[in-house]
Amino acid sequence: MPNLIKIMNPTLYEQHFYQILQWFHQSGTISLLKSKSVFLDLLSLLWRQAEQQANYDPQLEDNLQEVIKYINTFLQQPLSLAKLAGVACMSPSYFFKCFKKRFKLSPMKYILQLRIESAKLELTFSEKPIKTISLESGFESVHPFYHAFKREVGISPGAYRNSTSFVNIMR
């Protein structure tokens, strides 16, 4: 554990302190228990933040940021776990573990979400054919795009375009 904890969200800590003081100055067993409860929440918050800071590795963070830049640059091209791990200078399994821990998503799920968001913008603001949008978003063909889009968004790309299209609204 670090000797010092850099407070990341001081307002949250202030709120906890004010709640402790508020409950502590009231009389009664319930008020005392509530002040102790908020105090334990505060300790838990501090503990989690200290653990996060103790596990922070600036080199790892730099490597992961390089991967994010690479993904954003080459989003329209095929991207593999092995290639991304190479960009991060890690083995594929270690890269997968670090990426998922940092971003709370697997690398491929992260890429899929970026591609879907890119497609959603195109569907909303352009009249390009869906096939063109699927290829420009980094999908191999329209079929994997259609299935991924429907799974992630809940409706087909065509239905999404019909419900959100800026072009249709302007007509």
N, C-alpha and C positions, 0 to 999 in steps of 0.2 A: 504494500500500500504506500502511496506517496505521503510525504510528510506534510505537504500543503495540498489543499484541494482548491482549484480555481473554480469559483462559483459561476456556472454557465447561465443560470436564470435567477438573478437575485430577487426578482419580484415574487417568484414562487416561494422562496425561503422567507421573505418578509411576510407573506400571507400566513405561512405556518406559524411564525413567531407571534403575529397579532392574534391568531386563533388561540394559541397557547395562553397568551396573556389574558385574553377575553374570558376563557373558561376558568383560568386559575383564580381570577379575582372574584368569581362568583362563588357563593357558598353552596355546599351540598355535595353528596357523594357522586352524583351524576356529572356535575361540573368537573370534579377532580378526575374522574375516569375519562371524560372527554379530553381534558387537557393532556393527560398521559397518552391517550390514543394519538392525538395530533403530534405530540413529541416523538412517539415511536415512528410515525409516518415521516417526520423530518429526519430522524436518524436513518431510516431506510433509504430515503432519497439521497442523503449524503453518502451512504455506503455504496449505493449503485454508481453514483458519479465518481467516487474514488476508484472503484473497480474499473470503470471505463477509462479513466485517466491512467491508471497503472498499466493497462493493456495497450495503450496508444503507442504505435510504432511509426515514427515519421517516414521512414523508408518504405514501409508497407503502404502507408497512405499515399505517398508519391507514386508508387508503382500502380496502385489501383486508379489513381487519377489519370495516369498515362493510358490505362486501358479504357477509361471512360472517353478520353479524347479520341483514341483510336476508333472506338465504337461509333462515336458521333461522326467521325470523318468517313468511315467506310460502312455506314449503316446499310447502304443499298447493295453491298456486295455480300457474298456468303461469308459468314463468320463462324469459326469453329472454336471450341473450348481450347484445343491445343494451340491455335494461333494466339488467342487472347492470353493464355498462360505464358506463351513465349514473349509477348509484349511486356508482361509483368515480371519476366525473369523468374518464373516459378514452375514447378511441376503442375500438370493439369489438376491433380487431386488437391494439392495444397492451395492452388489458385481458387478452385471452386469453393473450398471451405472458407477462405479469407473473404472472397467476394460476397458469398452468402451471409457471412457474419456481419459484414460492413453495410451491405445494402438491403438485407432482409429478403433478397430474391436471388435465385440462381442467375448466372450470367445470361443464359439463353432466355429465361423469362424476362429479364431486364431488356434484352434486345427486342423480344417480341412486343413488349409494351411500347417501346419507342417506335417500332415500325407501325403498330396499330395507331398510335397517336398521330404519326405522320400521315397515314392513310386517312384518318378522320378529318384532318385539316384539308387535305386535297378533296375529299368527298364533299366537304362543306363549301369550299371556296373556288372550286374549279369545275369545268365541264368535261374533264378528261374521262375517257372510258375507264371502267373499273379495272379492266385488264392492264391498262397502262399504269394506273395507280398502284396496282398490286406489284408490278415489276419495279417501279420506281421506289417503292417502299421496302424493297429488299427480299420479296418473296420469289421463289423459283417459278411459280406460275399462279394463275388465278385460283386454282382449286385449293391449295394449302392456305392461301390468303383468305378465301371465303370461309373455310372452316375455322381458322384461327380467329378471324374477325367475329364471326357469329358466337364462338365460344367465349371470347373476351368481352364483347360489347352486348351480346344478348339478342342482336338482330342482324340481318344480312347487311352487307355493304350498300346494296340498292335501297333497302328500307331506311337505312341511316341517312343516305343522301337525300331521300325524299322528305325526311322529317327535319333535316337541319340545313339543307342547301341554301347558302347565301345567294346563289345565282337564281334559284327559284323565287326567293323572297323579293329580289330586285325586279323581277319581271312584272 
